[in-house]
Amino acid sequence: MISPNIQKVESYLRAIRALPTGTDYTKEDLISEQFLIEKQGSLSIYYAPHNEVINTSARIVIVGITPGWSQMKKAFEAASQSFGTGAALEEVLQQAKRSAGFAGSMRRHLNQMLNEIGVPDAFGLESAEELFDYRSDLLHTTSIIKYPVFNNEKNYTGHAPKMNHVEMLSRYVNEIFPEELSLIKGNYLLVPLGKAVSETLQELAVNKKIPDQCCLFGFPHPSGANGHRAKQFAEEKERLKKIVKGNKR
């Protein structure tokens, strides 16, 4: 389904329609006033279209902190191209999500770790790669802060300042993100990407702001910039495998 709050972002979608298609967008094109949602101090939130579709029947939910510049760029390019072909809004948003959801090397590392802890066996898949292809019916990808956040024009990492220490971000953490998860029916495996996401989800669960789901706390962030990823995964792998096995469908 499309987010119930989609009407609030219609002006940004109209601005995407007006962008030239087939263009390699730059930060000057997208990190601009027409796509600025909100600003507080050195932090700015900008619109991106790929987290507007919610898979309410998902069995696996993968959560990041916030989309980065690379995801933002891919989402805009996919949405612009789809608008250019006359596609309906839902298809535009679906295509943006397929193109931008944890794209590039991040998706490759993510799939590798999911494969190694037994997610395919638990959910009747040949490999985790299928989740981003013809078994996307099982998957919902999202972020605690669903739109890109930049700190002094650099990707926000969830630290310095922490999300709950900034009123603008805290609203996404404690209201908007829990509302999104509440739309997903039934039980699902929750996969937090990195320490900041794990800590935030634990706090939300303790405060009963999100459902008490089977969660892979301690799952490393799959970014290529995470130089400790392999070490962290080796330390957590057996524990994560047991959690997945206990969640087998």
Phi, psi and omega in degrees: 000156174278143180312135178300341183263019187299330181297334181291342185245016182300325181295324178290322179294322176297321179294325177294318178303326184280349180290148175294135180276160179070023184253141174275094188293145177252170177299328179295331179286321192251322177274073188222170185301326184291341179247006179286126178268312185197154180219140174214114183061232181275357184261138178225139175251129178241154181284146167212145192269003193269356178250024180271344180263130182242122177274097187286351178250017182298146175251347175228127179238117181255128189237125172257185178280303181196147177299143175265182182301317182299316178295318179302312182299313180298320181296316179295316182295319179292317180294317179298317179297318180293318175302322181295335179270359180083018181295151176291159186303314183299320179292323176301313182290324176296317180294322176298319180294315180299323184282325191254345186296103179048054187282169173073215183297332179299317180293322179297313179295320179299311180299320180300314181292319178298322177297317186288338179261007170090018179299318179302315180296321182292333185242017174069039181246158171283321179202161181295337179303331181298335180298330181263012181230243189277357172249032177293348176297339180273347195244139166233125176250141182200184176222151178303317171253107195291343179248156182299135177242135178235140178248109188052043176070011175249154180307131177281135187254359182093356179238160171044070005268160176290155186302317184281359177265000180235119185306316182301319181279324181302327179296322176292316182298312191263348181235302188289314180294312177301323178299319179297312180297328182294341180280345181274123187268144176082187181272148179209160176271123182260125184243101179274131183266098175098168187297316183298321179290315178304312182297320181292317180294322178299317180295318179295321180293317179300322181273007177058035176267344173229157180299151177281091184253162172293119188231138180271063178301138181094001177292128184290155174287131186278005181299142175298339179284348179275091183292345180262007186304310184297317180294315179298318182293319179299322181289329186259350192304309184295321178295317180295323178299320180294321178296314180297316180299322178290346181256011185300136181262000000 
